[in-house]
Amino acid sequence: MLFTSTCGGFAVSSSPRARATVNAPRTTRPSRPSATVQVAQAIEGYRPKSLKQMRRWDAVAEVVREVVSVSTPPSRRRAIELMRTVAHFASWAAGEGLEVQVETLFRPEHVERYIASGCPKLSEASRATRRSALRRMGRAATRTAPWPPAPGQLPRQTLADPYSPVEVAGFWAAAQTQRTPALRRTATSLLTLGLGAGLLPIEHFGVHGRHVQTDDGVTVVQVDGPRARRVAVLQVYAQPLLDLAGVVGDGQLLGHPLLVGQESRVWHVIRLLDLPAGLPVLRVGRLRSTWLVSLLALRVQVDELLDAAGIVTTRPLQDLVRFVPRRDEATRRRAVAGLPQGANESGG
């Protein structure tokens, strides 16, 4: 039978089951291992998936673990990535008859030879990343290997200068005189998306007709990719962009496929255009800078500009401030004071 009584406003049960539940010790969930422990576990527990590497694993495992441990990867995921890289390098070296010891294996000439012939299936960018990782770990793990000093931090890459209004007009005129309709569309796409929405080079390839829309009277382009966003197009370029989208329908505005290995460049498209000798080289970076200067001149709010450009800091904009037309002193003074602009207003 269950009996209950009250004590200080709480009901207390005399049921044996209830008392057992109340008196039972609390169980705590095991705490998650720290990042350091997770890294150590990843290094110790790693085994290659390739049968070819697995056959040599016992001979190279100790060296692989030592080198990755010395490099102090910041996370479990990074530790596994480095283990894969070093395991492949060490397995290749063993197959080449090289001595797999830290000081003898991690030498500049062996890393360069491996990158040149040991990973042919990797792209050029992936080989560069792998070489950088191996060189960095080699410096950290060896004492006698002739590694050159680590390069200093590269200076910040500055933004390209914008085009002048005269140059922009020249590009527009050239776009209308291209020798084929397809090239005219390509030139128009580059100019409207670059000058009107500030797209990055790779983003030009992803815009199709369906990505250009009108929202509450404003032409907007949907940009996909790592910096996905919707960009309101500057009004002066809105109608040409809408016309182009109407022509291509669901097709690609640029009219050229994204070629393998050329993801970050559009020079192979630009070089197809016939541009007058008097014009400067057409570069997407300069089109984007011209667009950014236009937004700065329009006094677009900082957060709105960052969102439209797909960036998170205003630091690059310092390169473009000198190109923004300066207002007269009286106008600037009233703007900073938060006063309305107008010739007839006077301070109270």
N, C-alpha and C positions, 0 to 999 in steps of 0.2 A: 504494500500500500504506500502511496505517495503522500507525505505530509509536508506542508510548507509553512513557514512563519515569516514574519517581517522583521527586519533588523535595520534600523536607520533608513526606512523607506524602501529597502530592497527586499525582494522575495528570496528566501533561502530554502532550498529543497533538501529534504532528508533522504531522497532516493539514493540508494547505493550507486546506481549508474551515474547520477548527477554528481555525487561526491567524487566518484572516480574520475569523471571528466574534469571537474574543477581542480582536483589535486594532481592531475596528470602533468608531467613536465612539458613545457613548451618545446616544440621542435623548430629549429631555425634553419632556413634555407642556406645551403653552403654558399659562401661568398665567392664571387667570381675572381679567378686568379688575376693578379696584377699584370700590367702590360709586360713587365720584365719577365715574369714567369711564363706568360704566353709565348713570348719570343723564344725563350730557352726551350720550351716544349716543342715549338715549331721546328727549331734547328735540330733538336735531338731526334724528333720523330719523323723527319723528312725521309722519304724514299722516292727515287725517280720512277716514273711510270714507263719509260722506254726500256724495252728488254735489252737493247744494246748497252744503255747506261747501267742497267741493273747488274749486268754481268761483271762490270768493272767497279761496282759501287763499294764493295768491301776494301778494295785497294786505294780508293780515293776519298772515302767518307770522312776520315779523320781530318784530312787537309781541308776539305770543303767546309766542315763544321768550324774549324779553327778560324778560317778566313772570314766567314760570315759573322761569327761571334765577335771578332775584333772590330768589325765595321759598325757594331751596335745599331742594328736596324730599329727604328722607332715603334714598329708594330708587328704583330704576327703576320699580317698580310705581306708586309715588306720583307720580312725574314724569309718567307716561302719564295717570294720572287727572286731574292738574292741566292737562295739555295739552288733554285732551278738554273740560274745563270752560271754560278760557279760549278755546279755539278756537270753541266754540259761542257764547260771549258775544260774541266779536269778529265772528263771521259774522253774528249777529243785528244788531249795531250797524251793520255795513256795509250790511245790508239796510234799516235804518232811516234811512240817510243821515247817521249820526253820523261824526265824524272819528275814525278809528282810529289814535290816537296815545296813548302811555301816559298822559300827563298829562291829556289831554282826555277819554279814554274811561273811565279808572278813577276815576270820581267817584261819590260816594254816590247821587246822584239817578239816574245811569244804571244802576247795579247794581240799585237798587230797581225801576226801570221794567222792567228785563230779567226780574227774578224774578217780577214781577206779570204780565207778558204774553209773555215770550220763551220760556218753557219750560212750557207748559200741560200737557204729558203727565206731568210729574213729580209725585209725591205731595207732600203738604205737608211731610213730613219731609225728602224729598230736596231740595226747594227751599230749605229752611232750611239744610241742609248746604252747598248750592252757594252761597248768599248769604254764609255764614260764610267759605267759602274765598275768594271773590272780594273780600270786604272785607279779609281778612287780607293777601292779595296786593296789593291796592290800597294799603294802608298802607305795605307794604314797598317798592313800586316807584315811588311818586310822592313829590314834594317839595312841590308847590303845591296839590294837590287837598285840599279841606276835610274830611279824614277826622277824625272825633272820636277821642280817645285810645282805645286798646284797653281794653276793660273788664278790671277786675282779676279775679283768680281767684275763682270763686264759692265760698262757704263750703261745707264738707261738709254734705250733707243728712243730718240726724239721723234715726234710726229713730223710728217712731211709738210712742207709749206703748201698753202692753198693756191689754187689757180686765181689769176686776176679775172675781173669781169670780161676783159677783152679776150683772154684765152678761152674762157668758158663759151663766149659767143662764137669763137673760131671752131671749137669742138662741135657745137650744135650745127653750124653751117656744114662742117665736114660730114656729120652723121647723115644729113639729108642728101648728100651727093655720092654716097657709096655706090659701087658699081652693080650691086644686086639687092633685091628686096630683103634677102636674108641678112646681108651685112648691114643694111640700114636698120633692121630690127635689132641686131646685135649692138650696134653703136648706140641706138636709142635706149636699149635696156641698161647698158653700162652707165650712161649719163643720167638717166632718170633715177635709177636705184642708188647711184653713187652721190650725185649732187642733191637729190631730193629726199633720200632716206639714209644716206651714210653707211651703206652695207659694207661689210668686210669682204675681202676677196672670195673666200670659199662660199659665202652666203649668196653670192650672185647666182651660183649654179643651182640653188635649191628653190628659186622663185618661179612658180608657174602662174598661169593666168588666174587660177582660182584663189591665189594668195593675195590678189589686189582687190580690195573691196571699198565700198563707200559706207561710212558710219556717221550718221547725223550730219551729212554734208561734207565730211572730211574724208579724203582718200587715205586709206590705211593699207600698209603691206605687212603681211604675216611673215615673220622670219623664223625659220626652223633651225634646229641645231643646238649646240651647247649654250648659245646665248639667245635662246628663243624669246621673242618679244613681238609686239605689234608697234609699228612705227608710223606715225602720221607723216604723210609726205608733204613737203613744202608746196604751197599752193601753185607756184609758178611751174612746177613739174608734174602736177597732179593729172591734168588732162592728157598730156602725151603718154603718161604711164597707163592711164585708163584705156586710151586708144590702143596701145600696144597689147594690153591684156585681152582686149576684145578681139584682136586679130588672132592671137595664138590660142585662145580658148583655154583648154586644160594643158596646153603644151608649155614647154620651158621658155621663159622670156629671152634668156641669153641665146638659146638656139644651138648650144654646143654641149655635149656630154662632159661629165667630170672624168677626166682621164686619170688612170691609175698612176700614182706617184707624183701627180701635179695638183694635189688637193689644195695647196696653199698659194697657187699662182694662177693668174689669168693672162699671163703674157702670151701664152700660145693662142688665145682668142684675140687679144688686142693686136697682135702682129698681123692678123688677117685683114685689118682695116687699112684703107688708103687715107693717110693723114697728110695734109700739106706740110712742106718742109719748114715753113715759118712757125709752126706750132711746137710747143714742148712735147716731150714724151708723155703719152697718156698713161697715167698710173692710178690704180684704184685708191691707193693710200692718199694721194693728193685730192681726189674727188671727195673722199671722206673728210679730209681736213677742211675743204671748202665748205662742205655741209656743216661741220661743227662751228666754223666761224660765222656762218649764217645764223645758227641758233644763238650763239653768243651775242651777235649784233641785235637779235630780236629780244634779248633779255629774257630768254626762257629760264625758268627756275632751275636751280642746280639739280634737284632730285629728278625733275622731268627730263633734263638733258642726259643725265646718267642712265636713266631707264631707256630712253630712246637709242642711245649709243651702245647699250649693252656693256657698260663698264661700271666699276664700283668705286673709283676714286677720281678726283678732279686733277690729280697730279699731271697727267699728260696734257691737260688743257693749258698749262702754263706756257707751252711752246707756241700757242696760237693767240695769246692775249694781244701781242703786238700787232696782229693783223685786224683786230676789231676796231672799226671807226670810233674815234674818241668824240664824245659829246662836248659841247662848250662848258665852261666852268660853271656858269649859272645853272644849267640843266643838271649837271652832275651833283652840284651842291643840294639842289632841291630833291633829287632822287635819294641821296644818302640821308637827308632829313625826313624822308617819308612824306613829302609834300606833293600835291598834284602838279603835273606839268602844264604849262600854259603861259603865254606871253603876258596875259593880263593879271595873273594871280600875284599877289604880294604877301609878304609874310606879315602876320598879325602881331 
